[in-house]
Amino acid sequence: MCGRTACTLAPDEVSRACSYRNRGGRRRQPRWRNGDADKYRPSYNKNPQSTSPVLLSQRHFDKDAPVDERVLASMRWGLVPSWFKEDDPSKMRYSTSNCRSENILEKKSYKDPLKKGQRCVILADGFYEWKKQEKGKQPFFIYFPQTQGSSQEKTNLNQDEPTTPARKKKNSETGCPAEEASSDFKERGEAAGDWTGWKLLTMAGLFDCWTPPDGGEPLYSYSVITVNASPNLQSIHDRMPAILDGEEEVRRWLDFGQVKSLDALKLLKSKDILTFHPVSSIVNNTRNNSPECLQPVDLNSKKEPKPTASGKMMMSWLTSSSPSKRKEPNTCERKEERESKVQRKSTGAIQQWIQGTNKKPRVK
């Protein structure tokens, strides 16, 4: 199952982390729906009823949009069916935070959205799961393995993108590299380069839109689809979210026009591709929202455990400054100075964490 997640990226970082290549080969950066970036709240400890960033096809809102255009939306965790008659979603008598893949076609709450092509991708740093033990339960944080560079932000311009005359002119006037003149990409929804920060988990889901009986603002909500746990996670729990592994699987799941529902369901398989580490029981209480929720703990010792490679990437990313304080690299800065700063930041990340560096979730 999946009953708790973490998503600490700021709205603009989520957008950059979801960059993709369209059918023409151009790298695109999905925009947030109007006002939705303000509804999303980064958190180390998200539970059902909270809002999360969700990726879906723009064609759900604009039928004339390109078939491969994507959009980000803030949605409530816990699907509220469009046919729900009460005036308050909290009056639902059953949980819809998770949807078992084998029951999708049997339950109206999920079958209807599936037939309408209302497929989405739920984004998160990772999710928490609890392992039953003789004395209580031990929480674990589960996520995509992180590669070298996942803990550092880079804004290198994608070499495949053409340099426009206007950008050439600006570059020649300032004497700075092309990175500094990449704002026009963002205005067109194009991404300036590959995201090298934390690799977000991409979970398959279904969404629906409910409108209060007496009128009011429509509520978009979702359910995380679950499958049998992969071999490496079975010792923790017997279920896991349906993970979409790679750009092609994400594309096929979102493309409800070209990929029919029954074909899309074939993507929902148990995949042995995630890594994990034990965390403190502080995460048990949803009111606790701090980096300590994600910090690895040693189950056999009170001392700080030696971090794994992926753990180092996560700690380095978490201990970076918040977006409000984080500055974009000075593209006119000398290369040697930039490399020196990156090296110092990388080697000191774990030490800062152990010393108790306190960082709030990223905000807009």
Secondary structure, 3 states (H helix, E strand, C coil): CCCCEEECCCHHHHHHHCCEECCCCCEECCEECCCHHHHCCCEEEECCCCEEEEEEEHHHCCCCCCCCCEEEEEEEECCCCCCCCCCCHHHCCCCCCEEEHHHCCCCHHHHHHHHCCCEEEEEECEEEEEEECCCCEEEEEEECCCCCCCCCCCCCCCCCCCCCHHHHHHHHHHCCCHHHHCHHHHHCCECCCCCCCCCCEEEEEEEEEECCCCCCCCEEEEEEEEEECCCCCCCCCCEEECECCCHHHHHHHHCCCCCCHHHHHHHCCCCCCCEEEEECHHHHCCCCCCHHHCCECCCCCCCCCCCCHHHHHHHHHHCCCCCCCCCCCCCCCCHHHHHHHHHHHHHHHHHHHHCCCCCCCCCC
